[in-house]
Amino acid sequence: MKGILREELIGLETEVIEAKNKALVGIKGRIVDETKFTFSIETVKGIKKVLKSQATFKLPYKGEKLAVEGKLLIGRPYERLKK
């Protein structure tokens, strides 16, 4: 699991599988941008911004799909890569 925390996430396909805001559950698409606290996910209906701390994401890693709590992904992308 620690390995995915160091990966570049922009460009990966993702899905919101759990969220405090139930309207976010089921959002699927490609991560096109990342900030310290959010992902911008390109969906068929446009780009959606999702707070990392409010959701659990399904992300591909080494041929598997992992459920990753967004709280673990908080941080600027370049800072997270250094952890």
MOZI-V778124 format. One record per pair of residues at least 4 apart in sequence whose C-alpha atoms are under 7 Angstrom apart, sorted by sequence separation. I is the first residue (numbers start at 1). J is the second residue. D is the distance in Angstrom with one decimal. If there is no record, write none. Layout:
I:J:D / I:J:D
//
This chain:
3:7:6.7 / 34:38:5.9 / 35:39:6.5 / 42:46:5.8 / 43:47:5.8 / 51:55:6.8 / 60:64:5.5 / 61:65:6.1 / 70:74:6.6 / 75:79:6.4 / 76:80:6.2 / 77:81:6.3 / 78:82:6.6 / 79:83:6.7 / 19:24:6.3 / 34:39:4.6 / 42:47:4.3 / 60:65:4.4 / 61:66:6.8 / 75:80:5.9 / 19:25:6.0 / 33:39:6.0 / 34:40:6.2 / 41:47:5.4 / 42:48:6.4 / 59:65:5.4 / 60:66:6.2 / 18:25:5.6 / 33:40:5.0 / 40:47:6.2 / 41:48:5.2 / 58:65:6.1 / 59:66:5.3 / 16:24:6.7 / 17:25:5.5 / 31:39:6.5 / 32:40:5.7 / 40:48:5.6 / 41:49:6.3 / 58:66:5.4 / 59:67:6.5 / 16:25:5.2 / 17:26:6.0 / 31:40:5.8 / 32:41:5.8 / 40:49:4.5 / 58:67:4.5 / 16:26:5.4 / 31:41:4.5 / 32:42:6.3 / 39:49:5.7 / 40:50:6.5 / 57:67:5.6 / 58:68:6.3 / 15:26:6.2 / 16:27:5.4 / 30:41:5.4 / 31:42:6.3 / 38:49:6.4 / 39:50:5.4 / 56:67:6.5 / 57:68:5.3 / 15:27:5.5 / 16:28:6.6 / 29:41:5.7 / 30:42:5.2 / 38:50:5.5 / 39:51:6.6 / 56:68:5.6 / 57:69:6.4 / 15:28:4.3 / 29:42:5.2 / 30:43:7.0 / 38:51:4.5 / 39:52:6.7 / 56:69:4.4 / 57:70:6.7 / 14:28:5.8 / 15:29:6.6 / 29:43:4.7 / 37:51:5.8 / 38:52:5.2 / 55:69:6.5 / 56:70:5.3 / 14:29:5.6 / 28:43:6.2 / 37:52:5.6 / 55:70:5.5 / 13:29:5.4 / 14:30:6.0 / 54:70:6.8 / 13:30:4.3 / 14:31:6.9 / 53:70:5.0 / 12:30:5.5 / 13:31:6.4 / 52:70:4.3 / 53:71:4.6 / 11:30:5.8 / 12:31:5.7 / 52:71:6.0 / 11:31:5.2 / 10:31:5.0 / 11:32:5.9 / 52:73:6.7 / 9:31:6.9 / 10:32:5.5 / 52:74:6.3 / 10:33:6.0 / 10:34:6.9 / 20:54:5.6 / 19:54:5.6 / 20:55:6.6 / 19:55:4.1 / 18:55:5.5 / 19:56:6.3 / 37:74:5.6 / 18:56:5.0 / 36:74:5.8 / 37:75:6.6 / 16:55:6.6 / 17:56:5.8 / 36:75:4.3 / 16:56:5.9 / 17:57:5.8 / 36:76:4.1 / 16:57:4.7 / 17:58:6.5 / 35:76:5.8 / 36:77:6.9 / 15:57:5.6 / 16:58:6.4 / 35:77:7.0 / 14:57:6.5 / 15:58:5.2 / 34:77:7.0 / 14:58:5.5 / 14:59:5.2 / 13:59:6.8 / 4:61:6.6 / 5:73:6.5 / 6:80:6.1 / 7:81:6.6 / 5:80:6.9 / 6:81:4.5
//
